[in-house]
Amino acid sequence: MTSSCYCLRNHFLISMPHLDDLNFTQTVTYICDHSEYGAMGLVVNRPVGLTLIELCDHLNLPCTSPDNQQKAVYSGGPLHSDRGYVLHQSDNPLAWASSHLIADDIYLSTSIDAIEAAAEGHFSQDYLVALGCASWGPNQLEEEMIDNVWLSCPANSDILFGTPAEERLQAAASVLGVDLGLLSAHSGHA
């Protein structure tokens, strides 16, 4: 089925209570890219139980910023879990080898020097480090939206960077005026 592509870049995907996929149950995913070729995003509410200093130790990188050493690392999704992604706000995004503009104030960096910069305290703005990502093929996300798997809303940096991980799902749903606790865990169409 061919469907028109409505761009969900810089949006949150909010999993519906009936979503029965362990990778995405009770998640909020930030969409970094969405086009006719598919979509890519990072789950932003699932810490992996690893801190930035532990990740840096594993990568043999210095972690000299005391403020950032205990920052949580997130499971960005089930794909490429051996790759690190840094979602950040920046006043100098071109300082890292691979930075991509997502929205006016949000960038995605995929190079190891961005993780090192975070560990050394070089980000003057907020950031989030994730291992792995989520992706969808052409029209796959659109079909899942039609099938009521996800809700979506415009993303905002307060939820992305300023809200505790365990509160991000409901905070994103609240942007739509939705209380996820009141939704049924059973899917259906009217």
Buried (B, 14 or more C-beta within 10 A) or exposed (E): EEEEBEEBBBBBBBBBBBBEEEBBEBBBBBBBBBEEEBBBBBBBBBBBEBBBBBBBEEBEBEBEBEEBBEBBBBBBBBEBBEEBBBBBBBEEBEBBEEBEEBBEBBBBBBBBBBBBBBBBBBBEBBBBBBBBBBBBEBBEBBEBBEEEBBBBBEBBBEBBBEBEBEEBBBBBBBBEEBEBEEEEEEEEEE
